[in-house]
Amino acid sequence: MIADRLAEYTKSLRYEDLPPAAVHEVKRRLLDSLGCAFGAWNAPPCRIARTLAQSVKLAHGATLWGTSHKTIPDLATFANGALVRYLDFNDTYLAKEPAHPSDNIAAVLAVGEAAHASGQRVIQAIALAYEVQCRLCDAAALRLRGWDHVTYGPFSSALAVAKVMKLSKAATLQAVNLAGVANIALRQTRVGDLSMWKACAFSNAARNGVFAAMLAGQGMTGPSPIFEGEKGFMKLVSGSFEL
């Protein structure tokens, strides 16, 4: 089952497995994402997301970038992720389904801060998110079937966060199941009248991935098999694919 393979890969990946070039590129993408974020500071959807996140305060939570306010990690993911995405200057991956894999970074940093994760663990998790999202984008197109590319985001973000949180393989598997079952996004985001939501679509997907991993960490289970099931992801969303 694909979910089992993803959970196993997530659990087994070590910092030592990453080539120096990959570590260097993670650092570059991180700096680039922060640059994009600060450039979008005053954008209306980013202000809205930040204001909402500021309504919740958590002393040992995740920082809203550019402020001293700490909030729950999923709201920080939403607000900070919108900053990264708004200008459309962050990195792009072109495959069967195009994507902007640096959209995962806000989730990793939010949970990493709250969990007091080491820099190496954060780098691991970002590399993992890139690998998972890009492999999914290589495997099957979603937009031709009416779904948005951010639909892959809850999987990649949930797995990256599971890595940061040091979840067990069993809990990581449930994070995948939970991430997939309730977070399918419509392609209408990018056709017709473009709205503020275009800047927030992936940050919402990443927020849902964070929430799925946090639930799994508390023992919540999700439906399985999430990809190959009778009413699962392949049957209803992506079509059959090999990862």
C-alpha positions as CSV (number, residue, x, y, z in Angstrom):
1,M,0.0,0.0,0.0
2,I,1.3,3.5,-0.9
3,A,0.5,4.9,2.5
4,D,2.6,2.2,4.2
5,R,5.5,3.0,1.9
6,L,5.3,6.7,2.6
7,A,5.2,6.1,6.3
8,E,8.1,3.7,6.1
9,Y,10.1,6.2,4.0
10,T,9.4,9.0,6.4
11,K,10.4,7.0,9.4
12,S,13.6,5.6,7.9
13,L,15.0,8.8,6.3
14,R,18.1,10.1,8.2
15,Y,19.9,13.4,7.9
16,E,23.0,11.4,6.9
17,D,21.1,10.1,3.9
18,L,20.9,13.6,2.4
19,P,23.7,14.6,0.0
20,P,25.4,17.8,0.8
21,A,23.9,19.3,-2.3
22,A,20.4,18.6,-1.1
23,V,21.1,20.2,2.3
24,H,22.4,23.2,0.5
25,E,19.4,23.5,-1.7
26,V,17.0,23.2,1.3
27,K,18.8,26.2,2.8
28,R,18.5,28.1,-0.4
29,R,14.8,27.4,-0.7
30,L,14.3,28.4,2.9
31,L,15.9,31.8,2.4
32,D,14.1,32.3,-0.9
33,S,10.8,31.5,0.8
34,L,11.4,34.0,3.6
35,G,12.2,36.6,1.0
36,C,8.9,35.9,-0.8
37,A,7.1,36.1,2.5
38,F,8.4,39.5,3.6
39,G,7.7,40.9,0.1
40,A,4.0,39.9,0.6
41,W,3.7,41.3,4.2
42,N,1.0,43.9,3.3
43,A,-1.0,41.8,0.8
44,P,-4.7,41.7,1.8
45,P,-5.1,37.9,2.0
46,C,-1.9,37.7,4.1
47,R,-3.2,40.4,6.5
48,I,-6.5,38.6,6.8
49,A,-4.7,35.3,7.6
50,R,-2.4,37.0,10.1
51,T,-5.2,38.8,11.9
52,L,-7.1,35.5,12.3
53,A,-4.1,33.7,13.6
54,Q,-3.4,36.6,16.1
55,S,-6.8,35.9,17.7
56,V,-5.3,32.7,19.2
57,K,-2.3,33.0,21.5
58,L,-0.2,30.1,22.6
59,A,2.9,30.9,24.7
60,H,5.0,28.0,23.4
61,G,3.5,27.9,19.9
62,A,4.7,29.0,16.5
63,T,5.6,32.6,15.6
64,L,3.7,34.6,13.0
65,W,6.6,35.8,10.9
66,G,7.4,39.5,11.3
67,T,5.7,39.6,14.7
68,S,6.3,38.5,18.2
69,H,3.0,36.7,18.4
70,K,2.9,32.9,18.9
71,T,-0.2,30.9,18.0
72,I,-1.1,27.3,17.4
73,P,1.0,25.6,14.6
74,D,-1.8,25.1,12.1
75,L,-2.8,28.7,12.1
76,A,0.8,29.8,11.9
77,T,1.2,27.5,8.9
78,F,-1.8,29.1,7.2
79,A,-0.7,32.7,7.8
80,N,3.0,32.2,7.1
81,G,2.3,29.9,4.1
82,A,0.1,32.6,2.5
83,L,3.0,35.0,2.7
84,V,5.3,32.6,0.9
85,R,2.8,32.0,-1.9
86,Y,1.2,35.3,-2.5
87,L,3.7,36.9,-4.9
88,D,4.0,33.7,-7.0
89,F,7.7,34.1,-6.9
90,N,8.5,30.9,-4.9
91,D,9.9,27.8,-6.6
92,T,8.0,25.8,-9.1
93,Y,8.1,22.1,-10.0
94,L,6.8,21.2,-13.5
95,A,5.6,17.6,-13.9
96,K,2.3,15.9,-14.7
97,E,0.9,18.1,-12.0
98,P,2.8,21.4,-11.5
99,A,3.5,22.5,-7.9
100,H,5.3,24.9,-5.7
101,P,7.0,22.6,-3.2
102,S,8.3,25.4,-1.0
103,D,4.7,25.8,0.1
104,N,5.4,23.0,2.6
105,I,8.1,25.0,4.4
106,A,5.8,27.1,6.6
107,A,4.3,23.9,8.1
108,V,7.7,22.5,8.9
109,L,8.9,25.7,10.5
110,A,5.8,26.2,12.6
111,V,5.7,22.7,14.0
112,G,9.5,22.6,14.3
113,E,9.5,25.7,16.4
114,A,6.7,24.4,18.7
115,A,8.4,21.0,19.0
116,H,11.9,22.6,19.6
117,A,13.2,20.5,16.7
118,S,16.9,20.7,15.7
119,G,18.0,22.4,12.5
120,Q,19.0,19.1,11.1
121,R,15.5,17.6,11.7
122,V,13.9,20.7,10.1
123,I,16.1,20.3,7.0
124,Q,15.3,16.6,6.9
125,A,11.6,17.3,7.0
126,I,11.7,20.0,4.3
127,A,13.7,17.6,2.0
128,L,11.1,14.9,2.7
129,A,8.2,17.2,1.8
130,Y,9.8,18.1,-1.5
131,E,10.5,14.4,-2.3
132,V,6.9,13.3,-1.5
133,Q,5.1,16.2,-3.2
134,C,7.3,16.0,-6.3
135,R,6.9,12.3,-6.6
136,L,3.2,12.6,-6.4
137,C,3.2,15.3,-9.0
138,D,5.3,13.0,-11.2
139,A,2.8,10.2,-10.7
140,A,-0.6,11.6,-11.7
141,A,-2.2,14.8,-12.9
142,L,-5.1,16.2,-10.9
143,R,-6.1,19.4,-12.7
144,L,-7.5,17.6,-15.8
145,R,-9.9,15.8,-13.4
146,G,-11.1,19.0,-11.8
147,W,-8.9,19.0,-8.7
148,D,-6.3,21.5,-7.7
149,H,-2.6,20.7,-7.3
150,V,-2.7,21.6,-3.6
151,T,-4.6,18.3,-3.1
152,Y,-1.2,16.7,-2.8
153,G,-0.2,19.2,-0.1
154,P,-1.8,17.6,2.9
155,F,0.1,14.4,2.3
156,S,3.5,16.0,1.9
157,S,3.0,18.4,4.8
158,A,1.6,15.8,7.1
159,L,4.6,13.5,6.5
160,A,7.1,16.3,7.0
161,V,5.4,17.3,10.2
162,A,5.3,13.7,11.3
163,K,9.1,13.6,10.8
164,V,9.5,16.8,12.9
165,M,7.3,15.4,15.6
166,K,9.1,12.0,15.6
167,L,5.9,10.1,15.2
168,S,6.0,6.4,15.2
169,K,5.5,4.6,11.8
170,A,2.0,3.6,12.9
171,A,1.1,7.2,13.8
172,T,2.7,8.4,10.6
173,L,0.5,6.0,8.6
174,Q,-2.6,7.4,10.2
175,A,-1.4,11.0,9.5
176,V,-1.4,10.0,5.8
177,N,-4.9,8.5,6.1
178,L,-6.3,11.6,7.8
179,A,-4.5,14.0,5.5
180,G,-6.1,12.3,2.4
181,V,-9.7,11.7,3.4
182,A,-11.0,15.2,4.0
183,N,-8.8,17.6,2.0
184,I,-9.6,17.5,-1.7
185,A,-9.4,20.9,-3.3
186,L,-11.3,22.2,-6.3
187,R,-9.5,23.5,-9.4
188,Q,-12.0,26.4,-9.5
189,T,-9.4,28.2,-7.4
190,R,-7.4,28.9,-10.6
191,V,-10.1,29.4,-13.3
192,G,-12.7,32.1,-13.7
193,D,-12.5,35.0,-11.4
194,L,-9.3,34.7,-9.4
195,S,-9.8,35.5,-5.7
196,M,-7.7,36.0,-2.6
197,W,-8.0,32.3,-2.0
198,K,-5.4,31.5,-4.7
199,A,-2.7,32.8,-2.4
200,C,-4.1,30.7,0.5
201,A,-5.0,27.4,-1.1
202,F,-1.8,25.6,-0.4
203,S,-1.3,27.1,3.0
204,N,-4.7,25.7,3.9
205,A,-3.7,22.3,2.5
206,A,-0.5,22.5,4.6
207,R,-2.6,23.6,7.6
208,N,-4.7,20.5,7.1
209,G,-1.6,18.3,6.9
210,V,-0.4,19.8,10.2
211,F,-3.7,19.1,11.8
212,A,-3.8,15.5,10.5
213,A,-0.3,14.8,11.9
214,M,-1.2,16.4,15.3
215,L,-4.4,14.3,15.5
216,A,-2.4,11.1,14.6
217,G,0.1,12.0,17.3
218,Q,-2.8,11.9,19.8
219,G,-4.0,8.5,18.6
220,M,-6.6,9.4,16.0
221,T,-6.9,6.9,13.1
222,G,-8.1,7.5,9.5
223,P,-9.7,5.3,6.9
224,S,-7.5,2.8,5.0
225,P,-6.4,2.1,2.4
226,I,-6.6,5.8,1.6
227,F,-5.1,5.5,-1.9
228,E,-6.2,2.1,-3.2
229,G,-9.5,1.8,-1.4
230,E,-12.9,1.2,-3.0
231,K,-13.8,4.9,-2.5
232,G,-10.2,6.0,-2.1
233,F,-8.0,8.7,-3.6
234,M,-7.2,6.8,-6.8
235,K,-10.8,5.8,-7.6
236,L,-12.2,9.3,-7.0
237,V,-9.4,11.8,-7.4
238,S,-6.2,10.9,-9.2
239,G,-6.8,7.7,-11.1
240,S,-4.5,4.8,-10.7
241,F,-0.7,5.5,-10.5
242,E,2.6,4.1,-9.4
243,L,4.7,5.9,-7.0
